[in-house]
Amino acid sequence: MKFKNQQQLFEHIWENRPHVSEVSGKPLLNKNNYAFHWQFCHILSKGAYPEYKLKEENIILMLPEEHEHQESFEIFQDRKQKLKEQYYSERQIKKL
């Protein structure tokens, strides 16, 4: 699915995923909370991997306080490694 902006992507994810942190299982903040959008964590950074900014698989849900320590979670590291492999594989194919 193609998204025009982060808001569309985040709304889609919110509608289609359980409202719990993927790293701790704790309930997420509701939409009315000022920190709501901080729960959508890009696994591969938007700056280094701009093509993945709006990819659903590049977002992991976590609480804002977990977001600050994202690199310390094994599930985050595992997904990051898989996404990097996917990214560089796609780039290699495009070069051919």
N, C-alpha and C positions, 0 to 999 in steps of 0.2 A: 504494500500500500504506500502511495506517495503522499507526503505531507508538505504543506506550503510553509509551515512555521512550527516552532517548538510548542506553541500553545495547542495546535491541532494534534501534534504527536502526543503530548502529555494527556490531553483529554481522551484520546483513543486508548492509551495505556490504562488510564484510570477506569475506563468503562470495561476493559477486558481482562484486567488482572485483579487478583485478590488484594484487598487494602491492608496488606501486612508487609513489613520489611522483609526483603528477600535475604537479608543477612542474619537477622535475629528472630524473625517471626512475630515481632511486636506490632500492635496495631499502628497504622499510619495516622497522621494528622488529617483532619477533615478539610474540605475545600475552603472553608471560611477562615482558616488559620493563616496568618500572615506569612508563615514559613512553608506553606503548602508546596510551592514549586521547588523548594530545596530538597524534596524527597525524590526527585527525578535526577539520578546521577548518571552522567555520561561515563561510560567505561573507558572508551578511547576519547581523549580530550578533543574538544571542538576546534581548538587552534591547530593541533598537530594532524588531525584527521577530519578536515572539514566535510569531506564526502560522507562521513558517518554521523554527522550532527543530527540528522533527521531519520536515522535508521532505528526502528523499534528495538532491534536486538542489541543496540548499543546503550540502552537505558536499563538500569537496575534500580528498583525501588528500595529506599532506605530512609530512615529517620534523619533529620538534619544533623544531629549529633554524631550519627554513624557516618554520614557523608564526609565529615571532617577527618575521619580516619579510614576512609574507604580502602586504602592500600593494605590495611592490616587484615582484611577479611579474605579467607581462602576462596570463597565463591567468587568474589570480585576478581582476584588474581587468575583463577581458572578461566573465567569468561574473557578477561582481558587477553590472555594468551591465545585463546581460540579466535577472537576477533582480529588480533594482529595477524595470525596465520591466514585468515580469510582475506583481510585487507591486502596483504602482500601477494597473495595468490592471485587476486583480482587484478592487481597492478601488473603482475607478470604476464597475465593473459592479454591485457590491453596492449602490452608492448609487442606482442607477437603479430 
